[in-house]
Amino acid sequence: MNYSHALAERRRAVAACRAARGELRDAVDDAIGAYQAHPLPALVGAAGVGFVLAQLRVGSGLVRTGMRIASGPAWTLVRQYLWVP
């Protein structure tokens, strides 16, 4: 493999990574929007998914990543409820 071919492959891989990152951000934004619109059903759904993942013994890294994604909007909602004008 020559340098120019490797460089072209790298550029394709970077473009695919950026596209996947954009799709992931869109999915997270959709999840946050659903959570903000309907917090209780979203929390119940997240708890159900967490239970199923625990039963299937999905890797802890995946669960930790999901918790980080879910905790952002949850803490925002808690702060809004605790804030006194």
Secondary structure, 3 states (H helix, E strand, C coil): CCHHHHHHHHHHHHHHHHHHHHHHHHHHHHHHHHHHHCHHHHHHHHHHHHHHHHHHCCCHHHHHHHHHHHHHHHHHHHHHHHCCC
